[in-house]
Amino acid sequence: MRTRPALRERWRRGQRGWPASFPLAQFPNAPLLVALGGWVVAAVAHGSVHAYAWAVFYAGLAAWAWEELAGGVNWVRRGLGVAGLVYVVVKVGVALGA
């Protein structure tokens, strides 16, 4: 008899979010994990690796934000998507000198 759920079951539960009636928090999905990975690498790297890691961060964050905006389960999650996209656009615009 197993008392702990399998990894796949934990992942599925984490993706549903909490609280179940109005999900505000959930385990990070793939684009957000990519963004977090880029952020961690950018924090410890220098030179061109640092720049590429920031690019990965912004690409992952933009993908996550678009997913939340297009398919968020409630207005709070869609609002987070809008905020994430605005953040990415502003930061990229500043980097391009706009």
C-alpha positions as a Markdown table, in Angstrom:
| # | Residue | x | y | z |
|---|---|---|---|---|
| 1 | Met | 0.0 | 0.0 | 0.0 |
| 2 | Arg | 1.4 | 3.4 | -1.1 |
| 3 | Thr | 0.9 | 6.3 | 1.2 |
| 4 | Arg | 2.7 | 8.9 | -0.9 |
| 5 | Pro | 1.3 | 9.9 | -4.3 |
| 6 | Ala | 3.5 | 9.3 | -7.4 |
| 7 | Leu | 5.4 | 12.1 | -9.0 |
| 8 | Arg | 3.0 | 12.3 | -11.9 |
| 9 | Glu | 0.0 | 12.7 | -9.5 |
| 10 | Arg | 1.8 | 15.4 | -7.5 |
| 11 | Trp | 2.5 | 17.3 | -10.8 |
| 12 | Arg | -1.1 | 17.0 | -11.8 |
| 13 | Arg | -2.3 | 18.3 | -8.5 |
| 14 | Gly | 0.2 | 21.1 | -8.6 |
| 15 | Gln | -1.0 | 22.2 | -12.0 |
| 16 | Arg | -4.7 | 22.5 | -10.8 |
| 17 | Gly | -3.7 | 25.3 | -8.5 |
| 18 | Trp | -4.8 | 26.4 | -5.1 |
| 19 | Pro | -7.5 | 27.1 | -3.9 |
| 20 | Ala | -9.4 | 24.8 | -6.1 |
| 21 | Ser | -12.4 | 27.1 | -6.5 |
| 22 | Phe | -10.4 | 30.1 | -7.6 |
| 23 | Pro | -6.8 | 29.1 | -8.3 |
| 24 | Leu | -4.3 | 31.8 | -7.5 |
| 25 | Ala | -1.1 | 29.7 | -7.0 |
| 26 | Gln | 0.1 | 26.6 | -8.8 |
| 27 | Phe | 3.4 | 24.8 | -9.4 |
| 28 | Pro | 5.3 | 26.6 | -12.2 |
| 29 | Asn | 4.6 | 25.4 | -15.7 |
| 30 | Ala | 7.3 | 24.7 | -18.3 |
| 31 | Pro | 7.8 | 28.3 | -19.7 |
| 32 | Leu | 8.0 | 29.7 | -16.2 |
| 33 | Leu | 10.6 | 27.0 | -15.2 |
| 34 | Val | 12.6 | 28.0 | -18.3 |
| 35 | Ala | 12.4 | 31.7 | -17.3 |
| 36 | Leu | 13.5 | 30.9 | -13.8 |
| 37 | Gly | 16.4 | 28.8 | -15.1 |
| 38 | Gly | 17.5 | 31.7 | -17.3 |
| 39 | Trp | 17.3 | 34.0 | -14.3 |
| 40 | Val | 19.5 | 31.8 | -12.1 |
| 41 | Val | 22.1 | 31.4 | -14.9 |
| 42 | Ala | 22.1 | 35.1 | -15.5 |
| 43 | Ala | 22.7 | 35.7 | -11.8 |
| 44 | Val | 25.9 | 33.7 | -11.7 |
| 45 | Ala | 27.2 | 34.1 | -15.2 |
| 46 | His | 29.2 | 36.8 | -16.9 |
| 47 | Gly | 29.8 | 38.0 | -20.5 |
| 48 | Ser | 27.8 | 36.5 | -23.3 |
| 49 | Val | 26.4 | 33.7 | -21.2 |
| 50 | His | 24.9 | 36.3 | -19.0 |
| 51 | Ala | 23.3 | 38.1 | -22.0 |
| 52 | Tyr | 21.9 | 34.8 | -23.4 |
| 53 | Ala | 20.6 | 33.8 | -20.1 |
| 54 | Trp | 18.6 | 37.1 | -19.8 |
| 55 | Ala | 17.3 | 36.4 | -23.3 |
| 56 | Val | 16.1 | 33.0 | -22.2 |
| 57 | Phe | 14.5 | 34.6 | -19.1 |
| 58 | Tyr | 12.6 | 37.1 | -21.2 |
| 59 | Ala | 11.5 | 34.5 | -23.8 |
| 60 | Gly | 10.3 | 32.1 | -21.1 |
| 61 | Leu | 8.5 | 34.9 | -19.2 |
| 62 | Ala | 6.8 | 36.1 | -22.4 |
| 63 | Ala | 5.6 | 32.6 | -23.2 |
| 64 | Trp | 4.3 | 32.1 | -19.6 |
| 65 | Ala | 2.6 | 35.5 | -19.7 |
| 66 | Trp | 0.9 | 34.8 | -23.0 |
| 67 | Glu | -0.3 | 31.4 | -21.8 |
| 68 | Glu | -1.8 | 33.1 | -18.7 |
| 69 | Leu | -3.4 | 35.9 | -20.7 |
| 70 | Ala | -4.9 | 33.6 | -23.3 |
| 71 | Gly | -5.9 | 30.7 | -21.1 |
| 72 | Gly | -5.8 | 31.8 | -17.5 |
| 73 | Val | -8.5 | 30.2 | -15.3 |
| 74 | Asn | -9.7 | 33.5 | -13.8 |
| 75 | Trp | -9.3 | 37.2 | -14.0 |
| 76 | Val | -6.4 | 37.3 | -11.5 |
| 77 | Arg | -4.3 | 34.9 | -13.6 |
| 78 | Arg | -5.1 | 36.7 | -16.8 |
| 79 | Gly | -4.1 | 40.0 | -15.1 |
| 80 | Leu | -0.8 | 38.4 | -14.2 |
| 81 | Gly | -0.4 | 37.5 | -17.9 |
| 82 | Val | -1.0 | 41.1 | -18.9 |
| 83 | Ala | 1.5 | 42.4 | -16.3 |
| 84 | Gly | 4.1 | 39.9 | -17.4 |
| 85 | Leu | 3.8 | 40.9 | -21.0 |
| 86 | Val | 3.9 | 44.6 | -20.2 |
| 87 | Tyr | 7.1 | 44.0 | -18.1 |
| 88 | Val | 8.8 | 42.1 | -20.9 |
| 89 | Val | 7.9 | 44.7 | -23.6 |
| 90 | Val | 9.1 | 47.6 | -21.4 |
| 91 | Lys | 12.4 | 45.8 | -20.5 |
| 92 | Val | 13.1 | 44.9 | -24.1 |
| 93 | Gly | 12.2 | 48.4 | -25.3 |
| 94 | Val | 14.6 | 49.9 | -22.8 |
| 95 | Ala | 17.3 | 47.5 | -23.9 |
| 96 | Leu | 16.8 | 48.5 | -27.5 |
| 97 | Gly | 16.9 | 52.2 | -26.6 |
| 98 | Ala | 13.3 | 53.0 | -27.3 |
